[in-house]
């Protein structure tokens, strides 16, 4: 890895940087989920956020193991995309009536899951190209969890939207 913000010069350095950004992404989500749970009103949403926290902790373990598979030091790199999603979510929660918190949260969860899925798909493609099947297995586990979480979040979002439409 380049030291002190140096230039990334090899595909391996770039891969490790991207892997580190994924680790930062997951660690940021671990910090965000309890805060979102506090703002959530719907019991099913609260339970879903708790479950996702446990899954995300597993994602971090898989990413740390991925560094080990590559014989590299665990290092998280900046992840501006997740920081942007976090800022957007916080801003949205501040500007809406509390009765809309669940809608803001589920929307943010879906946006975040789409980003995570894209990150893992890219990491897997490159791990396959490097012939790192152990790495592919770890990252595929994370990807499949993210896809399942997105599907559940979309279903819950539909339910929340239908309830809101019926109440209006």
PETAWO-V311075 format. One record per backbone hydrogen bond with DSSP energy under -1.0 kcal/mol. NH is the residue of the N-H (numbers start at 1). CO is the residue of the C=O. If there is no record, write none. Layout:
BEGIN
nh=NH co=CO
nh=NH co=CO
END
This chain:
BEGIN
nh=6 co=3
nh=14 co=10
nh=15 co=11
nh=16 co=12
nh=17 co=13
nh=18 co=14
nh=19 co=15
nh=20 co=16
nh=21 co=17
nh=22 co=18
nh=23 co=19
nh=24 co=20
nh=25 co=21
nh=26 co=22
nh=27 co=23
nh=28 co=24
nh=29 co=25
nh=30 co=26
nh=31 co=27
nh=32 co=28
nh=33 co=29
nh=36 co=32
nh=37 co=33
nh=38 co=34
nh=39 co=35
nh=40 co=36
nh=46 co=42
nh=47 co=43
nh=48 co=44
nh=49 co=45
nh=50 co=46
nh=51 co=47
nh=52 co=48
nh=53 co=49
nh=54 co=50
nh=55 co=51
nh=56 co=52
nh=57 co=53
nh=58 co=54
nh=59 co=55
nh=60 co=56
nh=61 co=57
nh=62 co=58
nh=63 co=59
nh=64 co=60
nh=65 co=61
nh=66 co=62
nh=67 co=63
nh=68 co=64
nh=69 co=65
nh=70 co=66
nh=71 co=68
nh=72 co=67
nh=83 co=79
nh=84 co=80
nh=85 co=81
nh=86 co=82
nh=87 co=83
nh=88 co=84
nh=89 co=85
nh=90 co=86
nh=91 co=87
nh=92 co=88
nh=93 co=89
nh=94 co=90
nh=95 co=91
nh=96 co=92
nh=100 co=97
nh=101 co=98
nh=104 co=100
nh=105 co=101
nh=106 co=102
nh=107 co=103
nh=108 co=104
nh=109 co=105
nh=110 co=106
nh=111 co=107
nh=112 co=108
nh=113 co=109
nh=114 co=110
nh=115 co=111
nh=116 co=112
nh=117 co=113
nh=118 co=114
nh=119 co=115
nh=120 co=116
nh=121 co=117
nh=122 co=118
nh=123 co=119
nh=124 co=120
nh=125 co=121
nh=126 co=122
nh=127 co=123
nh=128 co=124
nh=129 co=125
nh=130 co=126
nh=131 co=128
nh=132 co=127
nh=133 co=131
nh=136 co=132
nh=137 co=133
nh=138 co=134
nh=139 co=135
nh=140 co=136
nh=141 co=137
nh=142 co=138
nh=143 co=139
nh=144 co=140
nh=145 co=141
nh=146 co=142
nh=147 co=143
nh=148 co=144
nh=149 co=145
nh=150 co=146
nh=151 co=147
nh=152 co=148
nh=153 co=149
nh=154 co=150
nh=155 co=151
nh=156 co=152
nh=157 co=153
nh=158 co=154
nh=159 co=155
nh=160 co=156
nh=161 co=157
nh=162 co=158
nh=163 co=159
nh=164 co=160
nh=165 co=161
nh=166 co=162
nh=167 co=163
nh=168 co=164
END
